Amino acid sequence: MSFTLFFTPSAQVDLDSIADPKRAKRVRNTLAKLAADPGYQGLATHRYEAFGKVHSKPVWESYVENRTSGAWRIWWAYGPERGQITILMIGPHP
């Protein structure tokens, strides 16, 4: 099952403000993989407990980069409707 991605206003700003073209490409590739299969092994998706819940559902974190200083992540939640994913935040791992 593929998913439709929705962006919170702040996540859209995060995406639009990526200055490094290589990083922007990695983020867009990760978003495409996330939409196709949130369980894709290369995303290393896992629950992100520190964020709380959105739409009464847990928040997830997926890797854009790994093993690099300031590696970027995408934080997201399923919903609000079936077949949808809401992108909450895009940026470096805190």
Secondary structure, 3 states (H helix, E strand, C coil): CCCEEEECHHHHHHHHCCCCHHHHHHHHHHHHHHHHCCCCHHHCCEECHHHCEECCEECEEEECCCCCCCCEEEEEEECCCCCEEEEEEEEECC
